[in-house]
Amino acid sequence: MTVADDPVVRPRIWAAVLGVAVLAQTVSAMDSSVLNLAVKTLADPVLGLGAGTGELAWAISAYTVVYAAAMFAGGALADRFGPRRALSTGLVVFMVTSSIAAFSATPLELVLARGAMGVGAALITPATLSVALRISEPAQRPKAVAIWASAAAVGLAIGPIVGGLLLSRFWWGSVFLLNVPVTAICLVGIGLWVPRLHVAQRRPLDRPGLALSFGGLLGVVYGVIQIGGDVGWDSPSVLVPLMAGLALLAVFAVQQSRSSAPSFDVRLFLRRRFAGGGLVLTVAFFGITGQLFYASFYLQDILGLSPLGAGLAIAPTAVGILTGNLWAPALVRRFSVRRVASIGMIVAVATLACYLVFDASTPVVLFGFMMLVQGLAMGLVVVPATSAAMDNLPAERSGAGSAVTSGLRQLGGTLGIAVGSTILSAWYRSELRPALVGLPDDLARQALGSAQAALSVARAAGRPELTEAATSAYLHAMRITAGTSVVLCLSGLVLIAVCLGGPSD
């Protein structure tokens, strides 16, 4: 049910308001993956910033970890001050910080700017879903959720395409400058069409919760990425942040359960379908986001594609996701949430398993077909899971509910990158070391930094056998990483079977 004081909008205005929300959500979701195809350029000391694997992982993860951690506060702000005001503020922050990121001179500057962009995105996402739900009559809500979910998933999928297109013509910072005109269009649309939605109760900002969630996630992600820096699980630089992060998250969960106005309402997890839907989204985005990280190097370094070519190879994902999202509501009505989501997850896991057999001779067309099928499968998972999670939530709690589900999506993506880059880096180093015998120490260290660096060293040192060794090491590491993702994503099937069957809570 809609809140009594929410305005009833005419069909044309409904479409315009939803269009603004979708565009804003698309651009924020796109930045979760737009940098993936730029990692090769950023690793180059001449064309980019000379970033190593760990720095590259942080350049991507800084956005998603802040996005996830601050999302809970974003949902509370949307419920307290209204989604219109939260959305406008988020867009302004996103626009300014995107401009700063575009002109970063060092990896550290880029990481900090990306984190600041995450703050803006954390305000945008809960507000867009809240707007989409609250301007819609009950009969329109499934359609509104499907369209909104399409924006989130398609944004993630088209990020590499946009990045590849811009990198083929401009410098790497252009992938961020694109956000400026898009956010400006959204701000104009808000001024013209988005109504001021009634705020039933002004909720206080949960500052302790925000600090605990941000510190906890930061510690866990930092610890996991440190393993990829070749220090091992038992190193203090891994164990200290990892344990501290887990401890802070435990305190966060207890604090939120006792708060009268939590930013992350853990009590929503008492709703079986809400908990199941949110966790399924976490697993799904873990798989697809982590995959985009290692697919970038595979397409460019192993298959030899340009950034634009790599983006086009990934492009079918967007078509598949959009198709799956549009089909999902009708399929759910006919077959049930559990059946549709289960089929989607099975097919998605199968596409991730394709990396176990991909090699340097795999046709690009075959890769593109795999991405199309994967996108279709993701659409069949995301829409039912999102709808299951949001069903029967009061409209005045839509901001908090969307913040939790969106935060879990971002958390899944963040962990997908952190875990994926860690496993990839560790196995790559292990496999490549025997081929570095006889190289000067500085060149050996450089080659261990990334596959791109190893190929550059091989050319500079006149060592063609090192090129072959680097290719072989990367393919082996990629298969191990993909296999791990397959195993972890299978847990999504268990969640769907246990939590998404039967009526809503």
C-alpha positions as CSV (number, residue, x, y, z in Angstrom):
1,M,0.0,0.0,0.0
2,T,1.1,3.5,-0.7
3,V,1.4,6.1,2.1
4,A,-1.8,8.1,2.3
5,D,-0.2,11.4,1.7
6,D,1.9,10.3,-1.3
7,P,0.7,11.9,-4.5
8,V,-1.1,9.9,-7.2
9,V,0.8,10.7,-10.4
10,R,-0.7,10.6,-13.9
11,P,0.6,7.9,-16.3
12,R,2.9,10.2,-18.2
13,I,4.4,11.7,-15.1
14,W,4.7,8.2,-13.6
15,A,6.8,7.2,-16.6
16,A,8.9,10.4,-16.4
17,V,9.6,10.1,-12.7
18,L,10.5,6.4,-13.1
19,G,12.7,7.4,-16.0
20,V,14.7,9.8,-13.8
21,A,15.0,7.2,-11.1
22,V,16.2,4.6,-13.6
23,L,18.8,6.9,-15.2
24,A,20.2,7.8,-11.8
25,Q,20.3,4.2,-10.7
26,T,21.9,3.1,-14.0
27,V,24.8,5.6,-13.7
28,S,25.5,4.7,-10.1
29,A,25.4,1.0,-10.9
30,M,27.5,1.5,-14.0
31,D,30.4,2.9,-11.9
32,S,30.6,-0.5,-10.1
33,S,32.1,-1.9,-13.3
34,V,33.1,1.0,-15.6
35,L,36.7,0.8,-14.3
36,N,37.1,-2.9,-15.0
37,L,38.4,-2.5,-18.6
38,A,40.6,0.4,-17.5
39,V,42.6,-1.8,-15.2
40,K,45.1,-2.8,-17.9
41,T,45.6,0.9,-18.7
42,L,45.9,1.9,-15.1
43,A,48.5,-0.8,-14.6
44,D,50.6,0.7,-17.4
45,P,53.2,3.1,-15.9
46,V,53.1,5.4,-19.0
47,L,49.5,5.4,-20.1
48,G,48.1,5.0,-16.6
49,L,49.2,5.2,-13.0
50,G,51.4,2.1,-12.8
51,A,49.1,0.5,-10.3
52,G,49.7,-3.0,-9.0
53,T,47.0,-5.8,-8.6
54,G,46.2,-4.8,-5.0
55,E,45.9,-1.1,-6.0
56,L,43.7,-2.0,-8.9
57,A,41.5,-4.1,-6.7
58,W,41.2,-1.1,-4.3
59,A,40.5,1.4,-7.1
60,I,37.4,-0.7,-7.9
61,S,36.5,-1.9,-4.4
62,A,36.8,1.6,-2.8
63,Y,33.7,2.6,-4.6
64,T,31.7,-0.5,-3.8
65,V,32.8,-0.9,-0.2
66,V,31.8,2.7,0.7
67,Y,28.7,2.3,-1.5
68,A,27.7,-0.7,0.6
69,A,28.7,0.7,4.0
70,A,27.0,4.1,3.5
71,M,23.9,2.6,1.9
72,F,22.3,2.0,5.3
73,A,22.6,5.7,6.2
74,G,21.4,6.6,2.7
75,G,18.2,4.6,3.3
76,A,17.7,6.2,6.7
77,L,18.2,9.7,5.2
78,A,15.7,8.9,2.4
79,D,13.1,7.8,5.0
80,R,13.9,10.9,7.2
81,F,14.1,13.7,4.7
82,G,12.3,12.2,1.8
83,P,13.7,10.4,-1.2
84,R,13.6,13.5,-3.5
85,R,16.0,15.4,-1.3
86,A,18.3,12.4,-0.7
87,L,18.4,11.7,-4.4
88,S,19.3,15.3,-5.3
89,T,22.0,15.5,-2.7
90,G,23.5,12.1,-3.8
91,L,23.6,13.2,-7.5
92,V,25.5,16.4,-6.6
93,V,28.0,14.5,-4.5
94,F,28.4,12.0,-7.3
95,M,28.9,14.6,-9.9
96,V,31.6,16.5,-8.0
97,T,33.6,13.4,-6.9
98,S,33.5,11.9,-10.4
99,S,35.2,15.0,-11.7
100,I,37.9,14.7,-9.0
101,A,38.4,11.0,-9.8
102,A,38.9,11.8,-13.5
103,F,42.0,13.8,-12.8
104,S,43.7,11.7,-10.1
105,A,47.5,11.7,-10.4
106,T,48.3,8.6,-8.2
107,P,46.6,5.3,-7.3
108,L,45.9,6.6,-3.8
109,E,44.2,9.7,-5.1
110,L,42.0,7.6,-7.3
111,V,41.1,5.2,-4.5
112,L,40.1,8.1,-2.2
113,A,38.0,9.8,-5.0
114,R,36.3,6.5,-5.7
115,G,35.4,6.1,-2.1
116,A,33.9,9.6,-2.1
117,M,31.9,8.6,-5.2
118,G,30.5,5.7,-3.2
119,V,29.0,8.2,-0.7
120,G,27.0,9.8,-3.5
121,A,25.9,6.5,-4.9
122,A,24.8,5.3,-1.4
123,L,22.3,8.3,-1.3
124,I,21.1,7.6,-4.9
125,T,20.2,4.0,-4.8
126,P,17.8,3.7,-1.8
127,A,16.1,6.9,-2.9
128,T,15.5,5.7,-6.5
129,L,13.8,2.5,-5.4
130,S,11.8,4.4,-2.7
131,V,10.6,6.8,-5.4
132,A,9.8,4.0,-7.8
133,L,7.7,2.2,-5.2
134,R,6.0,5.2,-3.7
135,I,4.7,6.8,-6.9
136,S,3.3,3.4,-8.0
137,E,-0.1,2.0,-7.3
138,P,0.0,-1.6,-5.9
139,A,-0.7,-3.1,-9.4
140,Q,2.2,-1.1,-10.9
141,R,4.8,-2.1,-8.3
142,P,6.0,-5.4,-9.8
143,K,6.6,-3.5,-13.1
144,A,8.3,-0.7,-11.3
145,V,10.6,-3.1,-9.4
146,A,11.4,-5.0,-12.6
147,I,12.3,-1.7,-14.4
148,W,14.4,-0.5,-11.5
149,A,16.2,-3.9,-11.1
150,S,16.9,-3.7,-14.9
151,A,18.6,-0.4,-14.3
152,A,20.8,-1.8,-11.6
153,A,21.8,-4.9,-13.5
154,V,22.1,-3.3,-16.9
155,G,24.2,-0.5,-15.4
156,L,26.6,-3.1,-14.1
157,A,26.7,-4.8,-17.4
158,I,27.2,-1.8,-19.7
159,G,29.9,-0.3,-17.5
160,P,32.7,-2.2,-19.3
161,I,31.1,-1.3,-22.7
162,V,31.1,2.4,-21.9
163,G,34.6,2.1,-20.4
164,G,35.9,0.4,-23.5
165,L,34.4,2.9,-25.9
166,L,35.8,5.9,-24.0
167,L,39.3,4.3,-23.5
168,S,39.5,3.7,-27.3
169,R,39.3,7.4,-27.9
170,F,40.2,9.2,-24.7
171,W,42.4,8.9,-21.6
172,W,41.3,6.7,-18.7
173,G,39.8,9.6,-16.7
174,S,37.1,10.0,-19.3
175,V,35.2,7.0,-17.8
176,F,34.4,9.3,-14.8
177,L,33.7,12.5,-16.6
178,L,30.8,10.9,-18.4
179,N,28.9,11.0,-15.1
180,V,28.8,14.8,-15.1
181,P,26.3,15.4,-17.9
182,V,24.2,12.3,-16.9
183,T,23.8,13.5,-13.3
184,A,23.0,17.0,-14.6
185,I,20.1,15.6,-16.7
186,C,18.8,13.7,-13.6
187,L,18.9,16.8,-11.5
188,V,16.8,18.7,-14.1
189,G,14.4,15.8,-14.3
190,I,14.0,15.9,-10.5
191,G,13.2,19.6,-10.6
192,L,10.6,19.0,-13.3
193,W,8.8,15.8,-12.3
194,V,9.7,14.1,-9.1
195,P,7.2,15.1,-6.4
196,R,7.9,15.8,-2.7
197,L,6.9,12.5,-1.0
198,H,5.5,12.6,2.5
199,V,7.7,11.7,5.4
200,A,5.7,9.9,8.0
201,Q,8.4,10.0,10.7
202,R,11.7,11.7,10.7
203,R,14.3,9.1,11.7
204,P,17.5,10.2,13.4
205,L,20.8,9.5,11.6
206,D,22.5,6.4,13.2
207,R,26.1,7.7,13.4
208,P,27.4,4.8,15.5
209,G,25.9,2.3,13.1
210,L,27.4,4.0,10.1
211,A,30.9,4.1,11.7
212,L,30.7,0.5,12.8
213,S,29.5,-0.8,9.4
214,F,32.0,1.2,7.4
215,G,34.9,0.2,9.7
216,G,33.9,-3.4,9.7
217,L,33.5,-3.7,5.9
218,L,36.7,-1.8,5.3
219,G,38.6,-4.1,7.7
220,V,37.3,-7.3,6.1
221,V,37.9,-6.1,2.5
222,Y,41.4,-4.7,3.3
223,G,42.4,-8.0,5.0
224,V,41.2,-10.1,2.0
225,I,42.9,-7.9,-0.6
226,Q,46.2,-8.0,1.4
227,I,46.4,-11.7,0.9
228,G,46.7,-11.0,-2.8
229,G,49.7,-8.9,-2.0
230,D,51.6,-12.1,-1.4
231,V,51.8,-11.9,2.4
232,G,49.8,-15.0,3.4
233,W,46.8,-15.7,5.7
234,D,49.0,-15.7,8.9
235,S,50.4,-12.2,8.3
236,P,49.5,-9.5,10.9
237,S,48.6,-7.2,7.9
238,V,45.9,-9.7,7.1
239,L,44.7,-11.1,10.4
240,V,44.5,-7.8,12.3
241,P,42.2,-5.9,9.9
242,L,40.2,-9.1,9.1
243,M,39.6,-9.9,12.8
244,A,39.0,-6.3,13.7
245,G,36.5,-5.9,10.8
246,L,34.6,-9.0,11.8
247,A,34.4,-7.9,15.4
248,L,33.1,-4.4,14.3
249,L,30.5,-6.1,12.1
250,A,29.4,-8.3,15.1
251,V,29.1,-5.2,17.3
252,F,27.2,-3.5,14.5
253,A,24.7,-6.3,14.2
254,V,24.0,-6.2,18.0
255,Q,23.8,-2.4,18.1
256,Q,21.4,-2.3,15.2
257,S,19.1,-5.0,16.7
258,R,18.8,-2.8,19.9
259,S,18.4,0.6,18.1
260,S,15.0,2.2,17.9
261,A,15.9,3.8,14.6
262,P,18.5,1.4,12.9
263,S,20.2,2.4,9.7
264,F,20.5,-1.3,8.8
265,D,17.4,-2.9,10.2
266,V,18.5,-6.4,11.1
267,R,15.0,-7.2,12.2
268,L,13.9,-7.2,8.6
269,F,15.9,-10.5,8.4
270,L,13.2,-12.1,10.6
271,R,11.1,-12.0,7.4
272,R,12.2,-15.2,5.6
273,R,11.6,-14.0,2.1
274,F,13.3,-10.7,2.8
275,A,16.4,-12.4,4.2
276,G,16.4,-15.0,1.4
277,G,16.0,-12.4,-1.4
278,G,18.7,-10.2,0.0
279,L,21.2,-13.0,0.4
280,V,20.5,-14.4,-3.1
281,L,21.3,-11.0,-4.5
282,T,24.6,-11.0,-2.5
283,V,25.6,-14.3,-4.0
284,A,24.6,-13.4,-7.6
285,F,26.5,-10.1,-7.6
286,F,29.5,-11.9,-6.0
287,G,29.7,-14.1,-9.0
288,I,29.1,-11.6,-11.8
289,T,31.1,-8.7,-10.4
290,G,34.1,-10.8,-9.5
291,Q,34.0,-12.3,-12.9
292,L,34.2,-8.9,-14.7
293,F,37.5,-8.3,-12.8
294,Y,39.4,-11.2,-14.3
295,A,37.5,-11.2,-17.6
296,S,39.1,-7.8,-18.3
297,F,42.6,-9.1,-18.3
298,Y,41.6,-12.3,-20.1
299,L,40.0,-10.5,-23.0
300,Q,42.8,-7.9,-23.4
301,D,46.0,-9.7,-22.4
302,I,45.1,-13.3,-23.4
303,L,42.8,-12.8,-26.4
304,G,44.5,-9.6,-27.4
305,L,41.4,-7.4,-27.7
306,S,41.4,-3.6,-27.4
307,P,39.4,-2.0,-24.6
308,L,36.6,-1.3,-27.0
309,G,36.8,-4.9,-28.3
310,A,36.6,-6.2,-24.8
311,G,33.7,-4.0,-24.0
312,L,31.8,-5.2,-27.1
313,A,32.5,-8.8,-26.1
314,I,30.9,-8.1,-22.7
315,A,28.0,-6.1,-24.3
316,P,25.7,-9.1,-24.8
317,T,25.4,-9.3,-21.0
318,A,23.3,-6.1,-21.0
319,V,21.0,-7.4,-23.6
320,G,20.6,-10.7,-21.7
321,I,19.9,-8.9,-18.4
322,L,17.4,-6.6,-19.9
323,T,15.6,-9.5,-21.5
324,G,15.7,-11.6,-18.4
325,N,14.3,-8.7,-16.3
326,L,11.5,-8.1,-18.7
327,W,10.6,-11.8,-18.9
328,A,10.9,-12.5,-15.1
329,P,7.6,-11.0,-13.9
330,A,5.4,-13.0,-16.3
331,L,7.5,-16.2,-15.6
332,V,7.1,-15.7,-11.8
333,R,3.3,-15.3,-12.2
334,R,3.2,-18.6,-14.1
335,F,5.8,-20.7,-12.4
336,S,6.6,-19.1,-9.0
337,V,9.6,-17.1,-7.6
338,R,11.4,-20.2,-6.5
339,R,11.3,-22.0,-9.8
340,V,12.3,-19.0,-11.9
341,A,15.1,-17.9,-9.6
342,S,16.4,-21.5,-9.3
343,I,16.6,-21.9,-13.1
344,G,18.3,-18.5,-13.4
345,M,20.9,-19.4,-10.7
346,I,21.7,-22.8,-12.2
347,V,22.3,-21.3,-15.6
348,A,24.4,-18.4,-14.1
349,V,26.6,-20.9,-12.3
350,A,27.0,-22.9,-15.5
351,T,28.2,-19.8,-17.4
352,L,30.8,-19.1,-14.6
353,A,32.0,-22.6,-15.1
354,C,32.8,-21.9,-18.7
355,Y,36.0,-20.1,-17.5
356,L,37.3,-23.5,-16.5
357,V,37.7,-24.4,-20.2
358,F,38.4,-21.0,-21.7
359,D,42.0,-20.6,-23.1
360,A,44.0,-18.4,-25.4
361,S,42.3,-19.9,-28.5
362,T,38.6,-19.5,-27.3
363,P,36.6,-17.7,-30.0
364,V,35.4,-14.2,-29.0
365,V,32.0,-15.1,-30.4
366,L,31.7,-18.0,-27.9
367,F,32.7,-15.7,-25.0
368,G,30.0,-13.2,-26.1
369,F,27.4,-15.9,-26.3
370,M,28.3,-17.1,-22.8
371,M,27.8,-13.5,-21.6
372,L,24.4,-13.2,-23.3
373,V,23.2,-16.4,-21.5
374,Q,24.7,-15.2,-18.2
375,G,22.9,-11.9,-18.5
376,L,19.6,-13.6,-19.2
377,A,20.1,-15.9,-16.2
378,M,21.0,-13.0,-13.9
379,G,17.8,-11.2,-14.9
380,L,15.8,-14.3,-13.9
381,V,17.5,-14.2,-10.5
382,V,17.6,-10.4,-9.7
383,V,14.0,-9.5,-10.3
384,P,12.4,-12.4,-8.3
385,A,14.9,-12.0,-5.5
386,T,14.3,-8.2,-5.3
387,S,10.5,-8.6,-5.4
388,A,10.6,-11.3,-2.8
389,A,12.7,-9.1,-0.5
390,M,10.5,-6.0,-0.9
391,D,7.1,-7.7,-0.8
392,N,4.8,-6.5,2.0
393,L,7.2,-4.0,3.4
394,P,5.3,-0.8,4.5
395,A,5.9,2.0,2.0
396,E,7.4,4.2,4.8
397,R,10.1,1.5,5.3
398,S,10.8,1.2,1.6
399,G,14.0,3.3,2.0
400,A,15.4,1.1,4.7
401,G,14.4,-2.1,2.9
402,S,15.9,-0.9,-0.4
403,A,19.0,0.2,1.4
404,V,19.5,-3.3,2.9
405,T,18.9,-5.1,-0.4
406,S,21.0,-2.7,-2.3
407,G,23.7,-2.8,0.4
408,L,23.8,-6.6,0.2
409,R,24.2,-6.4,-3.6
410,Q,27.1,-4.0,-3.3
411,L,28.6,-6.1,-0.5
412,G,28.4,-9.2,-2.8
413,G,30.1,-7.2,-5.6
414,T,32.8,-5.9,-3.2
415,L,33.6,-9.4,-1.9
416,G,33.5,-10.7,-5.4
417,I,36.3,-8.3,-6.4
418,A,38.2,-8.7,-3.2
419,V,38.1,-12.5,-3.1
420,G,38.5,-12.9,-6.8
421,S,41.5,-10.6,-7.0
422,T,43.1,-12.2,-4.0
423,I,42.8,-15.8,-5.4
424,L,43.8,-14.6,-8.9
425,S,46.9,-12.8,-7.6
426,A,48.0,-15.5,-5.3
427,W,47.8,-18.3,-7.9
428,Y,49.3,-16.2,-10.6
429,R,52.3,-15.4,-8.5
430,S,52.8,-19.0,-7.5
431,E,52.6,-20.2,-11.1
432,L,54.8,-17.5,-12.6
433,R,57.7,-17.6,-10.1
434,P,59.6,-20.5,-11.7
435,A,59.7,-18.6,-15.1
436,L,61.4,-15.6,-13.5
437,V,64.7,-17.3,-12.7
438,G,67.6,-15.2,-14.0
439,L,65.6,-12.0,-14.2
440,P,66.9,-9.0,-12.2
441,D,65.0,-8.6,-8.9
442,D,63.3,-5.3,-9.9
443,L,62.0,-6.9,-13.2
444,A,60.9,-10.0,-11.3
445,R,58.9,-8.0,-8.8
446,Q,57.3,-6.0,-11.6
447,A,56.3,-9.1,-13.5
448,L,54.6,-10.5,-10.4
449,G,52.5,-7.4,-10.1
450,S,50.1,-8.3,-12.9
451,A,49.8,-10.1,-16.1
452,Q,50.0,-6.8,-18.0
453,A,53.3,-6.0,-16.2
454,A,54.7,-9.5,-17.0
455,L,54.0,-9.1,-20.7
456,S,55.7,-5.7,-20.6
457,V,58.7,-7.2,-18.9
458,A,58.9,-10.0,-21.4
459,R,58.9,-7.6,-24.3
460,A,61.5,-5.3,-22.7
461,A,63.8,-8.2,-21.6
462,G,63.5,-10.0,-24.9
463,R,62.1,-13.1,-23.2
464,P,59.4,-14.6,-25.4
465,E,59.2,-17.7,-23.1
466,L,58.1,-15.3,-20.3
467,T,55.1,-14.2,-22.4
468,E,54.0,-17.8,-22.7
469,A,54.6,-18.5,-19.0
470,A,52.6,-15.4,-18.0
471,T,49.7,-16.4,-20.2
472,S,49.7,-19.9,-18.8
473,A,50.0,-18.6,-15.2
474,Y,47.1,-16.2,-15.7
475,L,44.8,-18.8,-17.3
476,H,45.5,-21.3,-14.5
477,A,44.8,-18.6,-11.9
478,M,41.6,-17.5,-13.7
479,R,40.3,-21.1,-13.7
480,I,41.0,-21.5,-9.9
481,T,39.2,-18.2,-9.3
482,A,36.3,-19.1,-11.5
483,G,36.0,-22.5,-9.8
484,T,35.9,-20.9,-6.4
485,S,33.1,-18.6,-7.6
486,V,31.1,-21.6,-8.9
487,V,31.3,-23.4,-5.6
488,L,30.3,-20.3,-3.6
489,C,27.5,-19.3,-6.0
490,L,25.9,-22.8,-5.6
491,S,24.9,-21.7,-2.1
492,G,22.4,-19.4,-3.8
493,L,20.4,-22.5,-4.9
494,V,20.1,-23.5,-1.3
495,L,19.0,-20.1,-0.3
496,I,16.3,-20.0,-3.0
497,A,15.0,-23.5,-2.0
498,V,14.8,-22.7,1.7
499,C,13.8,-19.0,1.7
500,L,11.9,-18.1,-1.5
501,G,9.3,-20.8,-1.5
502,G,5.8,-20.4,-0.2
503,P,3.8,-17.3,0.6
504,S,5.2,-14.0,1.7
505,D,5.8,-13.5,5.4
